[in-house]
Amino acid sequence: MEKQARVIDKSIVASIEKELRFISGITKQKGREILSNYTITPPQFVALQWLRELGDMTIGDLSNKMYLAFSTTTDLVDRMEKNQLVVRVKDPNDRRVVRIHLLEEGERIIDEVIKKRQQYLEGIMYNFSDEEIDLLNTLLKKLLQEMKKD
């Protein structure tokens, strides 16, 4: 069955896009404030999150996920390895392939930072009703699901 054309008020779409952009910016800024208490940079945190989400990755794979040059990602991994957040390991199936593996200290930092970010968000939503929180959660999940389809 073919989708029928639907007209959505462009001013509402513009408003939603603006609110999401501002929310994203504030979230990113708050995340950077939280990270300032740690010895890692925001790009290192993003790399750690990708490794946690997807498991061991090559530098090329990580470069693509982060939209960074291979050389930039190599420098990033070098610093994270020096700080014992990750380690390079040879792929057991192909010894020419080197993967980046997340270490316990990297996991610990991710857990702490995400917990602090969640505490911040919890405080922001203090005056939301339970119903509003449930609706926001449902709609954000739906929005993400639709974006992933695209």
DAZI-V48794 format. One record per residue. N is the residue number from 1. NEAR is the number of other ideal C-beta (glycine too) atoms within 12 Angstrom. D_CENTER is the distance of its C-alpha to the mean C-alpha in Angstrom with 1 decimal. Layout:
N;NEAR;D_CENTER / N;NEAR;D_CENTER
This chain:
1;3;35.7 / 2;4;34.7 / 3;5;32.4 / 4;6;34.5 / 5;6;33.7 / 6;7;32.3 / 7;8;32.3 / 8;12;29.6 / 9;10;30.5 / 10;10;28.9 / 11;10;28.9 / 12;12;26.8 / 13;14;24.3 / 14;13;24.3 / 15;14;23.9 / 16;18;20.9 / 17;16;19.2 / 18;14;20.1 / 19;17;19.0 / 20;19;15.5 / 21;14;15.4 / 22;14;16.7 / 23;19;14.4 / 24;14;11.4 / 25;14;13.3 / 26;18;14.4 / 27;20;11.1 / 28;18;10.0 / 29;17;13.5 / 30;23;13.7 / 31;28;10.7 / 32;22;12.7 / 33;17;15.8 / 34;26;14.6 / 35;27;13.6 / 36;16;17.0 / 37;13;18.6 / 38;25;17.2 / 39;18;18.2 / 40;32;14.9 / 41;22;13.6 / 42;22;10.4 / 43;26;10.2 / 44;37;11.1 / 45;32;8.4 / 46;28;5.8 / 47;41;8.6 / 48;43;9.2 / 49;29;6.0 / 50;33;7.2 / 51;38;10.6 / 52;27;10.2 / 53;17;9.1 / 54;20;11.7 / 55;15;14.1 / 56;26;16.2 / 57;31;15.8 / 58;28;18.1 / 59;32;17.5 / 60;20;18.1 / 61;25;15.5 / 62;38;12.8 / 63;25;14.4 / 64;16;14.2 / 65;23;10.5 / 66;29;9.9 / 67;14;13.0 / 68;23;14.9 / 69;16;18.5 / 70;18;19.4 / 71;13;21.3 / 72;20;18.5 / 73;31;16.3 / 74;23;19.4 / 75;20;19.9 / 76;34;16.4 / 77;38;17.1 / 78;20;20.6 / 79;21;19.6 / 80;35;17.2 / 81;27;20.1 / 82;18;22.6 / 83;22;20.7 / 84;19;20.8 / 85;34;17.0 / 86;37;17.4 / 87;23;20.5 / 88;25;21.7 / 89;21;23.6 / 90;16;26.0 / 91;17;25.4 / 92;11;28.4 / 93;10;29.1 / 94;10;29.2 / 95;10;29.8 / 96;10;29.1 / 97;18;25.4 / 98;24;23.3 / 99;27;20.0 / 100;39;17.5 / 101;28;17.4 / 102;34;15.4 / 103;24;18.0 / 104;16;18.7 / 105;23;18.1 / 106;32;14.5 / 107;20;14.0 / 108;19;15.9 / 109;33;13.9 / 110;32;10.6 / 111;20;12.8 / 112;21;14.5 / 113;32;11.8 / 114;23;10.1 / 115;15;13.7 / 116;23;14.6 / 117;26;12.0 / 118;18;13.4 / 119;16;16.9 / 120;20;16.4 / 121;23;15.5 / 122;14;18.4 / 123;13;20.7 / 124;17;19.9 / 125;18;20.8 / 126;13;23.9 / 127;10;26.3 / 128;16;24.8 / 129;11;27.0 / 130;12;25.9 / 131;10;26.5 / 132;14;24.4 / 133;18;21.4 / 134;14;22.1 / 135;15;22.5 / 136;20;19.4 / 137;17;17.4 / 138;14;19.4 / 139;16;19.2 / 140;19;15.4 / 141;14;15.2 / 142;14;18.0 / 143;19;16.5 / 144;14;13.3 / 145;12;15.9 / 146;11;18.0 / 147;11;15.5 / 148;9;14.7 / 149;8;18.5 / 150;7;18.9
